[in-house]
Amino acid sequence: MFKETKKLLPVSLILSAIFALFEGGNYVLAWLPAFFIFFLGISALYRLWGWAGKSRKLLFIIALALILRLISAVALEVFLPINGYPDSEQQQAGYVFYDAFRRDTAAYDLAQSDSPLITAFSQKDHTDQYGGLLFFSASTYRYLSPDIHRPLLISLFSAFAAALGLPFFWMAAKELGGKKLAQIATWLFALYPESILMGSSQMREPFLISLVAIILWAFLSWQKDKKYRPAQWGLGLSFGAMLLISPAIAIISLIFIIIYKMLLDDQQKISLKQITIAAALLLLSLLLLSSALSTTKLDSTSPLGAIVEWSQKAVLWDIYQLERGSGWVQKLFAEMPQSLQIPFVTAYGLTQPVLPAAIIEPTTLIWKVLGILRAIGWYALAPFLLYGL
């Protein structure tokens, strides 16, 4: 343990000292919480890497994934106010995503108020449908950055959250297809541009993606040994955390796990205990999701009705966003029957013809780079998705 600390302490000191330069406010007050997060995060990653088999390739992937997300977080914080859109309040504050801007601002306001942090789950301001990330961010600001708003602290947690899923994903991929598959899949997991962007922002996705990776590993390990305690804890804690951050993703993950379990079981026999646990988790997820969605001014009062109505409005919002952002799509919508709009949007979303637009669209340099990288990432991933099907 002492040898491990001697290795990790200097790395944490150097990285946190550099990171704190970009956080603003008093340097010492910025460096102390950054060092605390860096040391805990790097220590956790080092232990997980050892647990996953101490592959040097995995260590390199983890280090590169973390560094890319940290560099991206700092670059966005610095350059968005300079090279983003001047009339965008969120970009002038250093945020790529409007949701992140609203939630993070609300989190700091809550941290500065006299209200208990648990009020993050009351949904009074609708900045976070489920309250979990709002609670976490407000807790970070209240106890680690009470003097000034430092959005990079949440980005730091996001970067480590994204990296923490890599060892679990590596072990799960090895279990499914061996070391070669694990290497390819983990590289994709680490370097996918959208994942890097999310993992350097104040979003819930890096937490959710890593939780899904932990659930996959825990489920595969539990399949091999039903009494394996780490797998049991991994399933329980990951689903619990996911319910706080996004019950919708918890429901989807649970459904996929149940289907996968049935596919693995040749005789399709599932014990009563497994059915009871799955049903209880599904019911809890539905109730939490319905409770969250009921605060978004929906008319339906039943859990299923709220979810269905929210889904319908989400689809209509996506259609509106797509139409508003493209004159070509507006022209097509004007000429096609309304019944074909949803199938068209679905096909458009799958094919994502965005790379030519990203290259020629007149915009600022930072958004052109982001658009090109995100488009290239999708096109690189699409063949793997088709092959998987």
C-alpha positions in Angstrom: 0.0 0.0 0.0 2.8 2.4 0.9 4.7 1.6 -2.4 1.5 2.3 -4.3 1.0 5.7 -2.6 4.6 6.6 -3.4 3.9 6.0 -7.0 0.6 7.8 -7.3 1.2 10.8 -5.0 3.6 12.6 -7.3 1.4 12.0 -10.3 -1.7 13.3 -8.5 0.2 16.4 -7.2 1.5 17.3 -10.7 -1.8 16.8 -12.5 -3.9 18.6 -9.9 -1.4 21.5 -9.8 -1.8 21.9 -13.6 -5.6 21.4 -13.6 -6.1 24.0 -10.8 -4.5 26.7 -13.0 -7.7 26.7 -15.1 -10.3 26.6 -12.3 -10.3 30.3 -11.3 -10.5 31.8 -7.9 -7.9 31.3 -5.1 -5.3 28.9 -6.5 -4.8 27.0 -3.2 -8.6 26.6 -2.7 -8.8 25.3 -6.3 -5.8 22.9 -6.0 -6.8 21.2 -2.7 -10.1 19.6 -3.9 -8.5 18.9 -7.3 -5.7 17.0 -5.6 -8.2 15.1 -3.4 -10.2 14.0 -6.5 -7.1 13.2 -8.5 -5.5 11.1 -5.8 -8.7 9.1 -5.0 -9.5 8.7 -8.7 -6.0 7.6 -9.8 -5.8 5.2 -6.8 -9.1 3.6 -7.7 -8.0 3.3 -11.4 -4.7 1.7 -10.4 -6.4 -0.8 -8.1 -9.0 -1.7 -10.7 -6.2 -2.1 -13.4 -4.4 -4.5 -11.1 -7.7 -6.4 -10.4 -8.3 -6.7 -14.2 -5.0 -8.5 -14.8 -2.4 -5.7 -15.0 -2.3 -5.6 -18.8 0.1 -2.9 -19.9 -2.2 -2.2 -22.9 -5.1 -1.7 -20.6 -3.1 0.7 -18.5 -2.2 2.7 -21.6 -5.8 2.9 -22.7 -7.0 4.0 -19.3 -4.3 6.7 -19.0 -5.0 8.0 -22.6 -8.8 8.0 -22.0 -8.4 10.0 -18.8 -5.9 12.5 -20.3 -8.0 13.1 -23.4 -11.0 13.9 -21.3 -9.1 16.2 -19.0 -7.5 18.1 -22.0 -10.9 18.3 -23.6 -12.5 19.7 -20.4 -9.9 22.4 -20.0 -9.9 23.3 -23.8 -13.7 23.7 -23.8 -13.6 25.8 -20.6 -10.9 28.1 -22.1 -11.9 28.3 -25.8 -15.7 28.2 -25.8 -16.0 31.8 -24.3 -13.5 32.9 -26.9 -14.5 31.0 -30.0 -18.1 29.9 -29.3 -21.2 31.8 -30.3 -21.1 35.3 -28.5 -24.9 35.3 -28.1 -25.0 31.9 -26.3 -25.0 32.3 -22.5 -24.0 28.7 -22.0 -21.0 28.8 -24.4 -19.8 32.1 -22.9 -19.8 30.3 -19.6 -17.7 27.4 -21.0 -20.5 24.8 -21.5 -21.0 22.7 -24.7 -24.5 21.4 -23.6 -27.4 23.6 -22.5 -28.7 20.9 -20.1 -25.3 20.8 -18.4 -25.3 24.6 -18.1 -28.8 24.8 -16.5 -28.2 21.8 -14.1 -24.7 22.9 -13.1 -25.8 26.5 -12.5 -28.7 25.3 -10.4 -26.4 23.0 -8.5 -24.1 25.9 -7.5 -27.1 28.0 -6.5 -28.4 25.2 -4.3 -24.9 24.8 -2.8 -24.8 28.5 -1.9 -28.3 28.5 -0.4 -29.4 27.5 3.0 -31.6 24.7 1.6 -30.8 21.1 2.4 -29.2 19.3 -0.5 -31.9 16.7 -0.5 -34.2 19.3 -2.1 -32.4 18.5 -5.4 -34.9 15.6 -5.7 -37.9 17.9 -5.3 -37.6 19.0 -9.0 -38.8 22.5 -8.4 -36.6 24.0 -11.1 -36.8 21.1 -13.6 -33.1 21.3 -14.4 -32.6 17.6 -13.6 -35.5 15.3 -14.2 -34.3 12.7 -11.6 -32.2 14.8 -9.1 -29.3 12.5 -8.7 -26.7 14.4 -10.6 -28.0 17.8 -9.3 -27.6 16.5 -5.8 -24.0 15.2 -6.5 -23.0 18.5 -8.2 -24.5 20.6 -5.4 -22.7 18.5 -2.8 -19.4 19.0 -4.6 -19.8 22.7 -4.7 -20.9 23.1 -1.1 -18.1 21.0 0.4 -15.2 21.3 -2.1 -15.7 24.7 -3.7 -17.8 27.0 -1.4 -15.8 30.1 -2.4 -16.5 30.2 -6.2 -18.2 28.3 -9.0 -15.7 25.8 -10.5 -17.5 23.8 -13.3 -14.2 22.0 -14.0 -14.6 20.1 -10.7 -17.7 18.3 -12.1 -15.9 17.8 -15.4 -13.1 16.2 -13.4 -15.5 13.8 -11.8 -17.0 13.0 -15.2 -13.6 12.2 -16.6 -12.8 9.8 -13.8 -16.3 8.3 -14.0 -15.7 7.6 -17.7 -12.3 6.0 -17.1 -13.5 3.9 -14.2 -15.7 1.9 -16.5 -12.8 0.8 -18.7 -11.4 -2.1 -16.5 -14.9 -3.5 -16.1 -15.6 -3.3 -19.8 -12.2 -4.9 -20.5 -13.0 -7.8 -18.3 -16.5 -8.2 -19.7 -15.2 -8.1 -23.3 -12.6 -10.7 -22.4 -15.2 -13.0 -21.0 -17.4 -12.6 -24.1 -14.7 -13.0 -26.8 -11.2 -13.2 -25.5 -8.3 -10.7 -25.3 -8.4 -9.6 -29.0 -12.0 -8.6 -28.7 -11.3 -6.9 -25.4 -8.6 -4.7 -27.0 -10.7 -3.6 -29.9 -13.8 -3.0 -27.9 -12.0 -1.1 -25.1 -10.2 1.1 -27.6 -13.6 2.1 -29.1 -15.0 2.6 -25.6 -12.1 4.9 -24.7 -11.7 6.9 -27.9 -15.2 7.4 -29.3 -15.3 11.2 -29.8 -18.8 11.6 -28.4 -17.8 9.7 -25.3 -14.8 12.0 -24.9 -17.0 15.1 -25.3 -19.5 13.8 -22.7 -16.7 12.6 -20.4 -15.3 16.1 -20.3 -18.6 17.8 -19.6 -21.0 18.1 -16.7 -23.3 15.4 -18.1 -24.8 12.2 -16.7 -23.7 10.1 -19.7 -20.1 9.2 -18.5 -21.6 8.0 -15.2 -24.3 6.0 -17.0 -21.9 4.4 -19.5 -19.6 3.2 -16.8 -22.4 1.9 -14.7 -23.6 -0.1 -17.8 -20.1 -1.5 -18.2 -20.0 -2.5 -14.5 -23.5 -4.2 -14.8 -22.3 -6.1 -17.9 -19.2 -7.3 -16.1 -21.1 -8.1 -12.8 -23.8 -10.0 -14.7 -21.3 -12.2 -16.6 -19.3 -12.8 -13.4 -22.5 -13.7 -11.6 -23.4 -16.1 -14.3 -20.2 -18.0 -13.7 -20.5 -18.0 -9.9 -23.8 -17.1 -8.3 -22.0 -16.7 -4.9 -19.3 -14.3 -6.2 -19.7 -11.3 -3.8 -18.1 -8.6 -6.0 -20.5 -9.4 -8.8 -23.5 -9.2 -6.4 -22.4 -5.9 -5.0 -21.6 -4.6 -8.6 -25.1 -5.4 -9.8 -26.8 -4.0 -6.7 -24.8 -0.8 -6.3 -24.8 0.0 -10.1 -28.5 -0.4 -10.4 -29.0 1.7 -7.3 -26.8 4.5 -8.6 -28.5 4.3 -12.0 -31.9 4.7 -10.5 -30.8 8.0 -8.9 -29.2 9.3 -12.1 -31.6 7.9 -14.8 -34.4 5.4 -14.0 -35.1 5.2 -17.8 -31.6 3.8 -18.5 -32.0 1.5 -15.5 -35.2 0.1 -17.0 -33.6 -0.4 -20.4 -30.5 -2.1 -18.8 -32.6 -4.4 -16.7 -34.7 -5.5 -19.7 -31.6 -6.2 -21.7 -30.1 -8.2 -18.8 -33.3 -10.3 -18.5 -33.4 -11.0 -22.2 -29.7 -11.9 -22.3 -30.2 -14.2 -19.3 -33.0 -16.0 -21.2 -30.8 -16.3 -24.3 -28.0 -17.8 -22.3 -30.2 -20.3 -20.6 -30.9 -23.1 -23.1 -33.8 -24.4 -21.1 -35.1 -20.8 -20.4 -35.5 -21.6 -16.7 -35.4 -18.6 -14.4 -35.8 -19.1 -10.7 -38.6 -17.5 -8.7 -36.1 -15.4 -6.7 -34.6 -14.0 -9.9 -38.1 -13.1 -11.3 -39.0 -11.4 -8.0 -35.8 -9.3 -7.9 -36.2 -8.3 -11.5 -39.9 -7.4 -11.1 -39.1 -5.4 -8.0 -36.3 -3.5 -9.7 -38.5 -2.9 -12.8 -41.4 -1.6 -10.6 -39.1 0.7 -8.6 -37.6 2.0 -11.8 -41.1 2.7 -13.3 -42.2 4.5 -10.2 -39.1 6.7 -10.0 -39.3 7.5 -13.6 -43.0 8.3 -13.5 -42.4 10.5 -10.4 -39.7 12.4 -12.2 -41.6 12.8 -15.5 -44.8 13.9 -13.6 -42.9 17.1 -12.7 -42.5 18.1 -16.4 -46.1 19.3 -16.7 -47.5 16.1 -18.3 -51.2 15.5 -18.2 -51.1 11.7 -17.5 -51.2 10.7 -13.9 -50.5 6.9 -14.2 -46.8 5.7 -14.3 -47.3 4.2 -17.8 -49.3 7.1 -19.1 -46.6 9.6 -18.0 -43.8 7.5 -19.6 -45.7 7.1 -22.9 -46.6 10.8 -23.1 -43.1 11.8 -22.2 -41.8 9.5 -25.0 -44.2 11.0 -27.5 -43.1 14.6 -26.6 -39.4 13.5 -26.8 -39.9 12.2 -30.3 -41.7 15.4 -31.4 -38.9 17.5 -29.8 -36.3 15.6 -31.8 -38.2 16.1 -35.0 -38.6 19.8 -34.3 -34.8 20.1 -33.5 -33.9 18.3 -36.7 -36.2 20.4 -38.9 -35.2 23.6 -37.3 -31.5 22.9 -37.9 -31.6 22.0 -41.6 -33.2 23.8 -44.5 -33.0 20.6 -46.6 -35.0 18.7 -44.0 -37.6 21.5 -43.9 -38.0 21.2 -47.6 -38.4 17.4 -47.4 -41.0 17.7 -44.6 -43.0 20.2 -46.6 -43.3 17.7 -49.4 -43.8 14.4 -47.5 -46.9 13.1 -45.6 -46.7 13.7 -41.9 -47.0 9.9 -41.3 -43.6 9.5 -42.9 -41.8 12.0 -40.8 -41.0 9.7 -37.9 -39.6 6.9 -40.2 -37.5 9.5 -42.0 -36.1 10.9 -38.7 -35.3 7.4 -37.6 -33.4 6.6 -40.9 -31.7 10.0 -40.7 -30.5 9.3 -37.2 -29.1 5.9 -38.1 -27.3 7.1 -41.2 -26.2 10.5 -39.8 -25.3 12.3 -43.0 -23.4 15.0 -41.0 -19.8 14.8 -42.1 -20.1 16.8 -45.3 -22.3 19.4 -43.4 -19.7 19.6 -40.6 -17.0 20.4 -43.1 -18.7 23.0 -45.2 -21.0 24.6 -42.6 -20.0 28.2 -41.8 -19.3 28.2 -38.0 -16.6 28.9 -35.5 -13.4 26.8 -35.5 -14.1 25.0 -32.3 -17.6 23.9 -33.4 -16.2 22.9 -36.8 -13.6 20.7 -35.1 -16.2 19.2 -32.8 -18.7 18.5 -35.6 -16.0 16.8 -37.8 -14.7 14.6 -34.9 -18.2 13.6 -33.8 -19.2 12.7 -37.4 -16.0 10.7 -38.0 -16.6 8.9 -34.8 -20.1 7.9 -35.8 -19.0 6.7 -39.2 -16.2 4.7 -37.7 -18.6 3.0 -35.2 -21.4 2.3 -37.6 -19.8 -0.7 -39.3 -19.3 -2.4 -35.9 -22.9 -1.8 -35.0 -24.1 -3.3 -38.3 -21.7 -6.2 -37.8 -23.1 -6.8 -34.3 -26.6 -7.0 -35.6 
